[in-house]
Every structure is written in structure tokens, then in C-alpha cells.
Amino acid sequence: MTKTVLITGAGKGLGRALALEFARKGYRLVLVSKTHADLKITAAIARKSGAHADYYLVDVTKLDDVERLKRTLSKKKLVIDLLINNAGIGFFGEIKSTDISKISSMMSVNYLGGVYFTKVFLNDLISRKGTLAFINTVAGKILVPKFGAYCPSKAALDFFGRALAKELKGKVKVVNVYPGPLKTGFWKDKSFSQLRRKFFFNEPAAVAGRITESIIKGRGTVVVPGWLNLLLLANVASNDFVYWLFKKIYKI
Ligand SMILES: NC(=O)c1ccc[n+]([C@@H]2O[C@H](COP(=O)([O-])OP(=O)(O)OC[C@H]3O[C@@H](n4cnc5c(N)ncnc54)[C@H](OP(=O)(O)O)[C@@H]3O)[C@@H](O)[C@H]2O)c1
């Protein structure tokens, strides 16, 4: 039977790259973001590889929107086998100079968005013995200079995802994914203008294959690229050292 994957933030960036990987593997796609033009392109490319792709305008921070999507899918008798909580936003800068509205929107999109989708679609996933994935970031594990407002939104998602992995053991596979920097629209805000030149970026398509395989296999934790595991280990030994290293290398 064809499996259905729901991907949030599927209009561009990593979400689009994941959608195209799942399309090539024969999954039915339910694509979500706020921008119609972006979703239309993702769905059109996915359909070229033979996939059935539907898309919906949903703001992940609005529980009403998420519940409406659930009702729409139920009317179509569509049950979700895999949920990928990918939608996310970021801003750069010291906490003192970051507007409260930006801090609050990162918490809403990056954390609450994942919470709402998980709560609304969890019964689907349990009934299908399905898979729940969270696209986190290494910055959800490591305190990075001038990411002091972004890191907590992903650290909250990290705890949520790890808690679910324990609570749902044997019922739903939970996969927490921690990518390093990717060349996407994530960095478009002007707060990133200095930093953008300094980080080493992977193309989303270059990591999407490995992430997709890991989600399908239900691997609990995925760090991409793999060498970032060394940085995570160093961070366990001393966040002060890793924090200092970031400041030194990236002059931030
Ligand atoms: N880029 C990186 O370096 C990097 C590294 C590690 C982890 N990540 C994580 O990877 C995930 C994908 O980011 P990306 O790099 O692919 O960024 P991106 O290119 O900016 O794509 C983000 C996607 O999320 C959607 N989105 C944002 N707010 C939303 C909302 N309120 N409701 C619904 N959809 C919303 C966007 O749609 P709209 O434009 O329609 O809002 C867009 O489709 C994020 O969780 C990010 O934190 C990124």
C-alpha cells in the first residue's frame, strides 16, 4: 500500500528536497507551508517523478489551521504514515538586540509548530505504526554565539522529540535530525548578512537522501554531515571551548 508522508515547510529549502526524495521513492505527499507559489513548484516537480502530491496553505503556528488540515484529510480518508516537522525560521544576533517578536516567532514556528502537528496527527501515526521526524539543528544541541535566541527554540524541540522517542517506543518510530548549515532561504534575514559569508554550507539536496533513508529506516538520531558528531562530542566535554571556537573561527 502507498504510504503518505506529510512534510511541513515543504515549499523550499530542505523541505522541498525531502519531498522530492520521498516522491522518487513512491510515497504520496501532503505538502504544507504558507506560500502557494512555492508549494506549487514543489508539487509540480514531485508529480514529474510520478508521485501523487497535494499541498495545503497552513501556518504551523495556528492550531486552528492544523486542525482544519486534519479534518480536510480525514474527509479524503487520508491517514498519515510519516510526519516530518521541518518548518523553521531563524534570526541572528545577541539577545539584547533581538526584538521580542522575533524570539516569540522562533518559539512559535520551531517549537509549537512541531507540537501542534504532532498532537493533531499522533493518532494517525499510532494507528499506522508510523514515523515521526523532527528537523532540528546542531544548534539545538550546541549553544552557538549570537544564536542565543534561536538555540532555545530548537533545544525545546530536541527535548520534545527525545521525550516522544521514549514515550512512543514500540508504537511510533521517532527520528530526530540535526543538520549543520545548509544553503537555503533560512539565512535570508538581514541579521545574517555578515555571517552568511563565513559558514560552510551544504546544498539541501546533498543531505536530503541520507535524511530520507534514515527516516524510512526509523534511525533515532541523525547528524548530517556525520563529522559534526565530533563537534557534538567536543561540546559535551566543554561548551565553553566550542563557544570560544565559534567566536574565533567565525569572528562573531
Ligand atoms: N538552513 C540551515 O542552515 C539549517 C540548518 C539546520 C537546520 N535547519 C532547519 O531546517 C528546517 C528547514 O529550513 P530551511 O533551511 O529549508 O529554510 P527555508 O528554505 O527558509 O524553508 C523553510 C520552510 O518553512 C516554512 N515555514 C516557515 N514558517 C512557517 C509557518 N509559520 N508555517 C508554515 N510553514 C512555515 C517556509 O514556508 P513559507 O516561506 O511559506 O513561510 C519554508 O517552506 C528548519 O527547521 C531549520 O531550522 C536549517
The ligand as an ORCA input file, in Angstrom:
! r2SCAN-3c Opt
* xyz 0 1
  N      19.407     26.228      6.558
  C      20.179     25.754      7.527
  O      21.371     26.075      7.616
  C      19.605     24.811      8.551
  C      20.494     24.098      9.351
  C      19.981     23.215     10.300
  C      18.617     23.059     10.428
  N      17.773     23.771      9.632
  C      16.330     23.586      9.815
  O      15.816     23.044      8.610
  C      14.432     23.355      8.524
  C      14.129     23.857      7.112
  O      14.764     25.101      6.934
  P      15.385     25.549      5.545
  O      16.824     25.738      5.776
  O      14.942     24.673      4.454
  O      14.728     27.013      5.420
  P      13.856     27.691      4.263
  O      14.453     27.458      2.936
  O      13.664     29.091      4.722
  O      12.470     26.903      4.324
  C      11.657     26.999      5.453
  C      10.278     26.458      5.118
  O       9.486     26.556      6.339
  C       8.254     27.201      6.018
  N       7.703     27.942      7.132
  C       8.287     28.902      7.892
  N       7.408     29.382      8.778
  C       6.238     28.704      8.594
  C       4.968     28.744      9.197
  N       4.693     29.586     10.209
  N       4.005     27.900      8.749
  C       4.259     27.050      7.715
  N       5.444     26.968      7.100
  C       6.425     27.796      7.535
  C       8.608     28.148      4.868
  O       7.431     28.470      4.172
  P       6.980     29.994      3.952
  O       8.134     30.655      3.213
  O       5.748     29.846      3.166
  O       6.793     30.574      5.329
  C       9.563     27.277      4.053
  O       8.837     26.432      3.191
  C      14.159     24.374      9.621
  O      13.542     23.754     10.710
  C      15.545     24.854     10.017
  O      15.599     25.283     11.370
  C      18.238     24.635      8.687
*
